[in-house]
Amino acid sequence: EINIILNGADKRRQTELKSEDGRKEKLYVYYDGETVSGRVSINLKPGKKLEHQGIKIEFIGQIELYFDRGNHHEFTSLVKELSRPGELVSNVNYDFEFVQVEKPYETYSGTNVRLRYYLKVTVCKRITDITKDMD
């Protein structure tokens, strides 16, 4: 299991945004030039181990056109390597920080388009990667 915990999340302002399926989501508010930081925790099932080809976190700014689902335009992409290839035998935590991130547009969700910023953690594996996203 992968969890992303943002620094100062308990004090950060949140806003509600309607998702495409009509549900309301609470998202944290970050402004242009603010630092996005926190911790990634990877929890293994007892007695299990996880062999991986590296672990990374990305900060992505993306525009999605609803009528062209397969085509996403990424206008911001920052990557931090959290771990080199190896094997996890117990639960681990990795701190991350994206300093003074440029966010040129506001998050938006309309009838035809969605603009979003999100964090994506990827545990690279031989066959299929394990990912976790957080808007």
N, C-alpha and C positions, 0 to 999 in steps of 0.2 A: 504494500500500500504506500502511495506517495502523497504527502501533504505539503502544501505551501503555506507558510505563516508569514504575514507581512509585519515588519517592525512598526509599532505604534498603531496597529489596526484597531485597538480598543478605543483610541482617541480620535481616529480619523473619521471625517464626515463621509456619509454614504448617501447614495441616491438610488431611486428605483428606476428600472428600465424594463420595458415590456420585451420579452423574448419572442421569437418568431412563432412559438406555439401558444402565445397568449399569456404565459405565466409572467409574474413580476419577479425580477431578480434584483437583489441589493448589491450594488457595486461600490467599491471604494473610490473616492474622488482624489485624483492627482492632477496637479497643474503643470503646465509647460515649464521645464527646467528643474522640476523637483526630482530628488533622488528616490528610487524605488529599491528597497532593501528588505531582507528578511531571512528566512531559514527554510530549507527544504529538508523534510525528514522522510526517510525511507524505512518502513517497518516491515520486517520479514516475519513470516509465520514461524512459530517455534520449531527449531530443528531443521529449518530450510536454509539453503544458501543460494546466492544469486551470482552467476558468472555474467560479466558484462564487458562490453567493448568501449566503455566510457559513459560518463553521466554529464549532461549539460543542461543549462537553463537558458532560455531565450526570452527577450522582451520583443514582442512583435506588434507592429501597427499594421492593420490590414483593412482593405475595403472589399466587401463581398457584394456582388450584384445578384439579387435573388433569381433573376431569369437566366443567369449564367453561373450556376452553382459550382462547377468544377474549376472556375477561373477566379482566383483570389489575387488581388494586387497588394503586395507587401510594400509599404512605403518606409517602414522602419524595421530594422532587424539587428538586435544586439545579442551577442552570445558570450556566455561565460562557461568555461569548462570547470565542472565541480570535482570530477574524479577521472583519473586515467584508467585504462582497462585493468580489470582485476576481478576479484571475487569478494562479495559481501557475505559475511558469516553471522553478522548481528545487525541490529538497528543502527542507522547512522544519521547524522545531521550535517548539513552543509550550509554555511552562511553565504549569502550572495548580496551584491550591491551593484546597481546600475546608477552611476553618478550623473546628476543633472541631465536627466533624459529629455531630449527634445520631443515634444508632443505637439506638432504643428496644427492638428485638427482636434475638434471635440468629438467625443464618442457620440454616435448617432445611430438610431435604429428606425428606419422608415418603411414604407410599403414596398419599395423596390431595391433599397440598398441598406447596408449596415457597415458602419465604420467602427472598429473596435481596437483596443489595445489589450493585450493579454500576455501572461507569462506561460511558458511551456517548458516543462521538465521532460527530458528524454533519457531513458536508460537504454543505451544501444546494446542490442543483443544480436546474435548470429542470424536468427530466423525472423523474429518480429520484435520491434522495439516496444518498450512500455512507455506510454506518455501520460501526462496529466496537464490539463490547461486550467488557468484561472484568469477570468476577466478582471 
